[in-house]
Amino acid sequence: MTTSTPRTDVVSLTEHPHSQVLVIGGGINGAAAFRDLALQGVNVTLIERGDYMSGASAASSHMIHGGIRYLENGEFRLVREAVQERNRLLKTAPHYVKPLQTTIPIFSTFSGIAAAPLRFLTHKQSTTTERGALLIKVGMLLYDSFSRDGGSVPRHQFHGRRKSLADQPALNPNLKYTATYYDAAMSNPERLGLDVLLDGVVAGGRSANYVEAIGAAKSAQGVGGVLVRDRLSGEEFVLTADVIVNTTGPWTDLTNDALGTPTKFMGGTKGSHIVLDSPELLAATKGRELFFENDDGRIVLICPIKGRVLLGTTDVDADPRDPMIETDDDTEYFFKLVSHIFPDVKIDRSQIIFSYAGIRPLPRHDDETPGFVSRDYRIEKGSFGGSPLLSLVGGKWTTFRAFGEHMANDVLALLKRQRTTFTTTLAIGGGVGFPTSETARNAWIHAHAAGVNRSRVAQLLTRYGTRATDVIAAISAGADAPLSTTDLYTTAELGYLARSESVVHLDDVLLRRTDLAFTGAVTPELIEEFATVIGENLGWAPERRAHEIEATRSTLTTLHGIVFAEQPTPMQVAE
């Protein structure tokens, strides 16, 4: 699919093809490195072969957590860092990261104690996999010990059967204990990632989505360059940099292979999720995440989010060259788990409104059990065309800021530059000045309600944080009209997203700039209307609009399990 109007982001790259640093990969970790480097005044460019946050970063469980189960792997450094980063994100991204009460149902007292040392030493799954109360209690005490940052979240609580069932009566009556602690959840992971990226752009970095690194080439200056292709127009050109950073996650080896520097760093696993519209299950959770281990050793979650319930996840070896799709077997697996935790709650397939799967960027693990593969990250150093090549291996959402800092430090050392800005306490995007009390929130809404009613301002503040001021300005500046297919958005807000947030395709909006697909709000009529409004803002011809509608419907059906009822023909209507 080609376009006659060159994209501004791409034009900037073609006119100025050299940077001090080229980041390949626009997921959360690439965005974090990009942001940190831009804040240091480094001339940095980021390219992403798809949309921003559309790969592994789009398939998260929406959790910001320390990873209590990683203690059993001996990954104390990772857990300590992750807990600290969780606490920081609660403060630096309060518009998207909120505390989440989490409960572990426990069905035994001493189970797993004998097997734990073997798992710790060998990272192999033993016959006995269930963790009993004693083992979980030890883990909780260690977990709490890593969380000493001003009491960002309360410490854990342990309850016996009677108190647990009085608190959550829908739980399996055969349980013996519950352990309840706090982690955090991201309401909008893709928007949080976009905020991180936009911080880097505001600081002077350049970025372009749908631009793919396809090989090595000689630049006009005779030095090694990265051959890239604009996937929208088909145009190919060469980018050069003093340092190349590969943050393509599960596709790191494939990217390095394309650059002519083969590596074997990665060994990802597939994680699947489904989203249910089930008021009964939602009520049963009491607003808490249920987090537990199945008897096959997989960690499973039941998480209330956006008035829906998220079920996940699987952990099986996967090939990054294959599409990641949630399967019928995955669904059956999730349903059995729900029946185990909430035996009297009835759910069925008709309640599934969205599904997704992704591949984790785990290191190569050969015969190691997937659940025991390290979730920590490391930076591998190589070279490309005379320039240093730094490749990220591993990484997770919770630790993205810390990784960005570590990668930036390595790059700054190569550039012989000093760090000038620290990101530890630096607010992210719409988290800058975000009102965290009811009084402050009401004051903010009142201050920004000129020309836009208060309820609308409140909605935008929740959706964008304090970046809502830009959206409010766009709404106030021109004609705005309601949409016929949803009351959640207006024409001016969609226009702002299309023009200001690097939207290229229709599904960029439905899957990542908004949560409409995730919450089950997408209908054929909505797709048509959104295509019209977005197309008017991006200059789509009728053929392009039709293509986007068809492609979006295909993506939502094939990758996300959304089945659209066929529209009746005029003849059928007449009959």
N, C-alpha and C positions, 0 to 999 in steps of 0.2 A: 504494500500500500504506500503510495507516494503522496507527497504534498507539494504544492506549488509555492508555498510561503515558507522560506527557511526559518527555523526556530532560532530565537534570539540567543538561547543558551549555546546552541551548536555553532552559530556564527561567531560567538566570542572565542570558541576553541579554534576554529579554522583561521581566524585572524591573528590569534596569539597562541600558537601551538606549543610553546615551551613554558614549562613551569619548573619551579624548584622541586616540587613533589607532585607525582601523579598517583592518586588513589584509585584503584580499580575495584569496584564493588560498593554499591550504595545501600547496603543493609545497615543495621544499627551500629555495628562495629566500624564499618567504613565511615559512616557519618560522624561517629565519635572522634576518630582520628582526624578527619577533615576539619571538624569544629575546633579541636584543640590546636592544630597546626595553624589554622587561619587566625585564631586568637593570639598567636605568637607573632603575627605579622609575616608568616611564611607565604610565599606565592604558591598556592596549592590548588590543584584541580582534581575533581572527582567525576568519574564516569560510571554509569550503571547500565547493564545490558537490557534490563527491563524497567519497570517503574521502581522508584525508591520504596524500600521496605516490602518488596513483592516476593522475595525468595524465602529463605529460612526465617527471616525476621517476621514474616506475615503469618507464620504457623505456630506462634507461641501459645502457651497456656494462659497468657495474660498475667502471669505471676512475676512478682519481684520478690525473690526469696533467697535466703542464705543457703538453702540446700541441706536441711538437717540430715538427710540420708547419706550425704557425702562424708559425714564423720566416720561412718563404717568403713569407707575406703581409705581412711587416713588422710583425707584432703583437708587438713586443718587450716592451712593457709588460705585455700579457696573459700572455705566457710567463713572464716574471720573477715576476709575482704568482702565477701558477698553480703554479710550481715551489715557491715559498715556502709557499703554502698546502698543497701536498702534504706538504711536510716537517713543517708544523705539525700536520696531521691525523694523521700517523704517531705523533705524541706526544699529541695531545689526544683522539684516538678510536682508541687501540690495540686496542680490542676488536673493531672492525669494519674498520679500515684497516690493511693489511699491505703490506710491500714486495713488488713483483712484478718478477721478472726478465723482461726483454722482449728478443726477438731479431728483428732485421730481416734477412731474406734478401736478398742483393744479387746481381744477375745481370750487371752491367756495371761498368766503371770510370769512364768519363767521361760517360755518358749524362746528359742533362738540363742540362748546364752552359750551353749556348747558350740554351736555352729559359727558364732560371730568371729572368733579368732581365725577360723579357717577362711571365712570370707575376706577378712581384713588382710590376711597374708597372701592369699592366692587369687582373689577377685573372681572366684568361681562360685556358681550358684550351688548351694548345698540342698540336700533333700528337705531339710526343715528350713523353711523360709520365713515363717511368721515370726515377727518380733513381739515378744511379750512385754508386760508392763515394766518389769525391772530394766530391761534393755532400753526401752523407750525413755524411761525416767532418767537414766544416765545420759542419754543423748540430749534430752531437754535441758538438763543442768549445764552441759557443755555449751549448748546453743545459747542459753541465756548469758553465759560467761563471756561470749563474744559480742554481746549487744549491750554496751555500756555507754552509748553516746547520748547522755542526757535523758535516758528513759524514753526514747522515741516510740517504743512499743512496750506494753506491759509484759511482765514475765509470765511463764506458763503456769497452768493450773492442772492438777490431777484430781479426778473425781471417780468414785466408785459407781457401781451399776445403778443403785437407787437414785442417786442425785443426777446421774447422766440421763436416765430415762425421764425423770421429772422435768429436766431442762429441755430435752429433745425427745418427746414420746414416740416419734416415728422410727427411731433407731431400732436395730435388731435387738430384741430383748435378751438374746444370748450373750451379749457383750458383758465384760467384767469391769472395764474401766473406760474412761475417755481422758485423753490429754488434750488440752486446749492451749494454743499459743497464738501469737500474732506474727504474720508476715505482711506482705503488701500485694496489691493487685493494680494492674494498669487498666484503666477503663478503655483507652484507645491507643494500643501499641503503635499502630502505623502513624497516628498523628503525633505521638511523642517523638518517634524517630524523625518525622518531618521537621518538628521543632528543632531538634538537634542539628539537622542539616541546614536549616534556614539560619540558625545562629552562625554557622560557618560562612554562609553566603553574605550575611550582613557584615561580618568581620573582614570581608574582602576575598573570600574563596570563590572559585567558579565551579559549577557543576552542570551536568547534563544527563538526563535519563534517556533510555532507549539508545544508548551509544555503546557499542560492544567492542571489546578488544579481541581482534581476530588473528593477530600474528605480529611478527617482527618485520621491520623495514628500515631502510636507510633514509634518514631525513635529508633535507636540503643542505644541512650543515655537515653531512657526512658521518654523523654520530648515530648510534643505535636509537631507533624509535619504535613506538608501539603503533601498529597499523590498526585503526579503528573504523567502524562503520556505523553511520547513522541508520538505525533500523527502520526509520520512518521514510527517509528519502532514498536510501541505498547509497548515499555518498560515502566514499572512503577517503580518509586522510590520515596523516601521521602526527602523533603527539610525542614530544620528548620531555624528559625530566632528569634532574640531577639524582633523584631517588624515586624508585617505583615501590609502591605499597600495594600488596595483593590482599584484599579483604573480601574475597568472593566466597568465603564460608565453605560449604560442602563442595563447591566447584573450584577450590584453590588449585588442586592438581591439574584440572582441565585447563584452567587459565594459564598456569605455568607451562603446560604442554604446548598450548597455542603460541606462547612466546618463545618456544624453542628451548626451555629450561625445565626438562621433565623432573617431577618430584612425585613421591609417594607418601605424602603426609596424612591424608585424610581417610576416614572410614566411618561415614555417617550412618545413622539409624533413623527409621521413619517413625514419626509421631502423628497419630490421628486424633481428631476431635469431632464431636457432634454437638450441636446446639439444639436444645429442646424448648419448646413453648409448652411447659407443663406446670400450671399453677399449683397442683398438688405436690409435685417434687420441690418446687420453689419454696412452698410453705414449710415442707419438711426440713429443709436446710436451716431454717431460722436465721437466714442471712449469713451463714457461715460456710466456708469451704470445708468439705470432708476430704481428708487426705489419708490414704492408707495403702497398705501393700497387699496385693493379691497373692494367692498361694503359688503363683508362678514367678514371684519375685518382682513383678512390675509394679511401679508406683502409679496409683490411680487417683484422680481427683473428681469431685462433684462440686462445682463452683457456681454460686448464684452471681449473675452479672447482667446488668441492663434489663432486669425483669425476665430474664431467661435463665436456663441452667446449662452450663458448659460441662461436658463429660470428656475426659481424656485420661491418659494418653497411652499409645502403644510405644514399643521400643524394640524394633526389629531391624536387622541389617538392611540397607537399601543402597541402590546405585544412583548417584546424582544425575545420571543421564536419563533416568526414567521419570515420568510424571508421578507426583505423589498424590494418591487418591485414597480417601477413606473408603473402606470396603464393607460389604455385608457382614463378613466375619468380624471386622472391627466393631460394627454396631452390636452384633450379638454378644460380643465380649463385654461391651459397656453395659448392656442391659442386664446381663447376669450379675455384674458387680453392683448395680443399683439394687437389684432384688436381694442381694446379700446384706447390704447396709440398711436399706429401707424395705423390708419384705412385704409390707402391706401397701406400698405405693405402686400404683399401676401406671406404666408408661408403654407407649407403643410407637411404631415407626411413623404414624401420621403426625406425631408431635415434633418430628425432626424438621427444623426450618433451615438449617445450614450445616454443612460439614466441610472439613478441610483437613489436609495432611501436609506435612513438610518433612524435610530431612535435617537432622541436627548436624552441625559442623564438628563432629567428634574426630579425634585423632585416630589414625590407623590402629586397630586393636587385634587383628588376627583372630585367635581363638578365644579371646577374653569375652566373657558374658557381657552383652551390650549394656545392661543396667549398671555394671561396675566400671565401665570405661570413664576415664577422667573427664569431668566437665570444666576443668581448668584450661587455661590458654597459654600458648607460648608463641614467641616470634622467631621464625626461622630466617637466617640471613643467607642470601645468595647474591648473584649478580646477573645483570641483563644488559647487553650492549655497552659494557663499560660502566654502567650505573649500578649502585647497590639495589638489590631486590629484597624486600622484607615481606615475608608471608605470614599471615595469621593462621595458626592452627588451634582450633577450639574456639571458645568464647560463648557467652550467654548474655541474655538481655540484662540481667541484674548488674553485671560487672562492666557494662559498656564504657562508662566514664573512666574507670580505672584502666581498662585496656587502652582507651584513647590516649590517656596520659602516658602510659608506658611506651606505646608506639611513638608518640610525639617526642618523648625523651630520646629514644633511639635515633629518630630522624634528625633531631636538633644536634645530637652529637656528631652525626655524619656531616651535617651542614656547618659544624663548628659555630653554632649559635647558642645563646643562653635563653632559658625560659623567662618570659616576662609576665605571664599571666597564669594563675592557678585556677583550676576549675572545680576544686573540692567543694566549695560552698557557692559557686556561681550558678544562679538560677537559670533554668533552661526555658527559652521561648516564652510562652504564655504564663510561665511560672514567675516571671519577673513582676514583683509587686502584687501577686495574686492575693486577694483577701481571704484569710483563713478562718476568720470568725464571722458569726452572723451579722454582727454590727458593722464590721468592715465591708462585708459583702453588700449589705443594704446601701451603705454609703457609696460604694463603687457603682452600683446599679443606678442610684439616683443621679450621680455625677455624669453618667453617660447616656441618660434617657432622653436627651433633647432630640426630637425628631423621630425617635424609635420608642415604642412603648416599653414599659418596665419589664413585662413578662418576656418580651423578645430579647431585651438586653440580658436578662437573667439566663435565658436559654443559650445565648451566644457566649456568655462568660463561662458557663459550664462546658461548652463545646470546644472553645479555643483558648481558655484562660484569658489573660490580659491582651493577647493578640486579637481579641474580639474588637478592640478599638479600630483596627484596620477594616474589619468586616462592617462594623457600624458606619464607618465613613463611606464605604462603598455603597451601602444601602441608602444612606442619606443623600448621596451625591447625584443619584439618577433615578430613573423610573424603577419602581419595584412592584411586583405583582405576585399574588398567591399562585401556587400550583394547583392543578385540579386533582392530582393523584396523591398528594401528601400535604399535610399542614406543617411538616417538620422543617421544610426549606422554602425559600422564595426565589424568584428569578434573579434578583440582584445578588443574593448570597451564592447561588450556583455560578453566576457570572464571575464573581470574585474568585471562587475556587479555580475556575477554568483558566482565568487570565493570570493569576498570581501564584499558583502552586504547581506549575510545571505539568499540568494535565495534558496528556497526549491522546489517551483513549478513554472511551466511556467507562470501562470497568475500573479505571483509575479512581473515578469518583465513587462508584457504587461499592467498591471493595476496600478502598484505602483512605480517601479523603472524607468519607462518611462511613457510618456503621449500618447503613440501610440493609445491605445483604446479610450481615451478621445477625441482625435482629429480625429477619424475615419480612422486611417491609417492601421488598422488590416485587413488582408485578409487571406483566407485559406492558400495561398502560404506562406505568412509571418509567420503564426503560425508554419508551417512545418519547415521552415528554422531556425527560432529562436529555436525551439525544438532541432534541430540538433546541433546548435552551443552551446547552453546552456548544452545540454546533454553530449557533448564531454568534457566540462569543469567540469561537476559534476559526470561523470562516469555512466551515465544512460545506462542501457541495452536496447535493442530494444523494449522489452515489456514495460519498464518504459516510454520510449519516446512516444510510442503509447498511453499509458494511459494518459500522460500529455496532449497530443494533444486533445484527446477526452474530458477530463475534462475541459480544457480551452475553447473549443468550446461550451460546455454545459453551463459553467458559463457566458460567454459573451452573449449567446442567452437568457438564462433564467433570469438572473439578470440585464442585461444591454441592452436588446432589439436589439442586433446585429443579423441580419438574414444573413446567409451565403448562397450564391447561390451554389447549388449542383454541384459538379464536374461532367462533362459528362463521361459516361463509354466509354471504347474503342469501343464498338459496336456502340454507339451513334455518336462518332467521325467519324467512318467509314461510317455511313449512311449519 
